[in-house]
Amino acid sequence: MTDTLKDHSCTVSIGGRTITNLRFDNEIDGLAGKKEELASTGKQLDESSSQNCMETSAQNTKLMTNSAQPITTKITVSGKELETVDHFKYLGTIIIEEGSKTEILARAAQ
C-alpha cells in the first residue's frame, strides 16, 4: 500500500508540505484537493489491494468533503459506490465538514 501512495500527487498542503494520506495501523485516509484526485486514489488503492490478494471494504470506506460543492463523481471500491459522510473519527478526533468545532468540543470533554 505504501508503494501505491508514494507516487500519488495531490493539491492538499499543510504548512507548505503536500499531504496525500494519513496512515495508522490498518487505516488509510486519502486526502485530495480535487474530486479527480480522490477518485484516482480510491482506484489505485483498490487495484493494489486486489493485486495483493486483499479487498478494500466498501462498507468501511467513506468519502467526506469540506468543500461547499458535494462530491458528484462516482467513486467505487470493489465495484461498490462509496457512501459520502459529514463526519468521521480518526485517532479519537472527530473530523467534520465545517471544520474543527466538534473536534475541540470532543477534546474538551475528555
WOJOQUI-V714395 format. One record per residue. RES is the residue in one small letter. NEAR is the number of other ideal C-beta (glycine too) atoms within 8 Angstrom. Layout:
RES:NEAR + RES:NEAR
This chain:
m:9 + t:5 + d:6 + t:10 + l:15 + k:6 + d:4 + h:12 + s:7 + c:12 + t:9 + v:10 + s:8 + i:6 + g:4 + g:4 + r:6 + t:8 + i:10 + t:12 + n:11 + l:9 + r:8 + f:6 + d:3 + n:2 + e:8 + i:9 + d:8 + g:11 + l:10 + a:14 + g:7 + k:7 + k:9 + e:8 + e:13 + l:14 + a:10 + s:10 + t:15 + g:14 + k:8 + q:11 + l:15 + d:12 + e:9 + s:11 + s:11 + s:9 + q:6 + n:6 + c:4 + m:6 + e:6 + t:10 + s:8 + a:11 + q:4 + n:5 + t:9 + k:9 + l:10 + m:11 + t:9 + n:6 + s:5 + a:2 + q:5 + p:6 + i:9 + t:5 + t:8 + k:4 + i:11 + t:11 + v:13 + s:9 + g:4 + k:7 + e:7 + l:12 + e:6 + t:10 + v:8 + d:6 + h:10 + f:8 + k:7 + y:10 + l:4 + g:6 + t:9 + i:9 + i:9 + i:11 + e:8 + e:5 + g:6 + s:6 + k:8 + t:9 + e:11 + i:8 + l:8 + a:11 + r:8 + a:6 + a:5 + q:5
